[in-house]
Amino acid sequence: LGIGRGAARLLRRADAAASAAVAVAGASDAPSGTCGRNASATTLSSITSVASATNLEALQAAASKLLGVDKAVDRAAAADAGAGLEAGATAPLPLARTMSSPKESGALLELPDPACGRFPSVSAPHHRPIVRRQCVADWLVRCCPARCGASQWRLLYASTRDGTSLRTLYRKCHEVSGPCLLLVRDTVGAAFGCFTSDAWHQSQRGRHYGTGECFVFSLGAAQAAADVSDERAMAGAAVFRWTKSNSHFQAGSGEFIAIGGGSHFALWLDEELHFGSSGPCETFGSPCLAGREEFIIERVEVWSCGDL
């Protein structure tokens, strides 16, 4: 096992040297590339020795030679780069620098998304928004109580930013006491959610809280597409308000949050914000809001839509 690991390490170094050889060979047409051509030929010869080694001793000997050549390649490349700069050429970036590191790539993914419906007083888009059309954002604001349209809106919680945890959602909502807008997108592309009169928090013994201002809504899936008209994007939008059949508004525990009740929750999310459920609900007279009754959550947002 130890021999195998040693050979694997040597072969990895051989692969690195092979990449350097290719880079040097690519520069062999330059007028100042004599050192590079010589280093390239020597490196290729050493790589052949490594590839043809039949035992560990031969592999070690060939690899030792190759590692020495690897350093020579670096010196030759540096010399060629210096000659190119003297001639007024632009120095190429080192191969290791031409590819973004995972951390750099991740940073690029966190850039704000310009295709974002913006709520009142929100000036900048955020990463991977659920509401991607301004017409949809405006419709949601109109569905909320009138005072919300003149209030400061703020993104309290986003699973893409804060991670998927109900505990984190509660902690973020603890910053406010006023109304909130909960947005959910499932893995089949359906977007839906609810307006709540109270910020989400754990209720004692599973008791419900909130008022008749609460409502639930469905946005469908078309609003996320970039190639459809505003009319088609709004085709799946529907709002369902309190029917007064019961007062099962908000409920929260360490294991779930839910809104609505009767034969089924209008919307239920688990403690990891991974699984959810939605079905016909007497509280709001609403059908299933999601793509299917039992769904997998793609992302969640909670917006504060009242005075902070």
Secondary structure, 3 states (H helix, E strand, C coil): CHHHHHHHHHHHHHHHHHHHHHHHHHCCCCCCCHHHHHHHHHHHHHHHHHHHCCCHHHHHHHHHHHHHHHHHHHHHHHHHHHHHHHCCCCCCCCHHHCCCCHHHHHHHHCCCCCCCCCCCCCCCCCCCCCCCCHHHHHHHHHHCCHHHHCCCCEEEEEHHHHCCCHHHHHHHHCCCCCCEEEEEEECCCCEEEEEECCCCCCCHHHCCECCCCCEEEEEECHHHCCCCCHHHHCCCCEEEECCCCCCCCEEECCCEEEECCCCCCCEEEECCCCEEECCCECCCCECCCCCCCEEEEEEEEEEECCCC
